Amino acid sequence: GLGDVYKRQLLDSRRQDLETAVKASIKGMTAFVKDPDAAVEATKDHMDDLKVDQTQAARAREVAVATGKLVSGDGSHPIGSVRVDDFTPMIEFLASHKILGDKKTPKAADVCVPLTQ
């Protein structure tokens, strides 16, 4: 995911573990952004549909590219940082592919509350 929620007690007691997890997550997100095709290929080992259905594989690549744009933003912030305005293109992408269902499309500010807010 793009964000995690923790209670202060957990943050204090497991700080080193959480720092290690965050650094690993950033490393993975950076690799994902740089090579979305490799991410889709790696996913094929766990999702047989992507191996046999080229349409699903193409959609997975579209999602990977859109997600890469979301986590990298305009390049002015570190990969993995979260800014509300960066969620609008992803929400629009998901809505345009009917991935959000028939519900009203949410606004970015309604679903994203970064730690700095």
C-alpha angles and dihedrals in degrees: 000000000000095000144024132204121214136172116242092245091058092046091053097044098043102030096132092048091049092048090052091049093048092049091050090048092051090049090051094046090050091053090046092053093047095049116019090166090061089050091054091046091051090049091055088072088065102032115053092190090070091055096053104028114061090188090060090046090052091050090048089054091050090052091047092052093046091048090049090054090049096052095041097043115184092330094256094103132051117273109264097030114125126228122172094228091058091065096063096077091048092049090048090049093050092046093048090055092046090241091134092057125225096315122114110278108255124232117243093242089057095058105029125063110164120206091253093065 
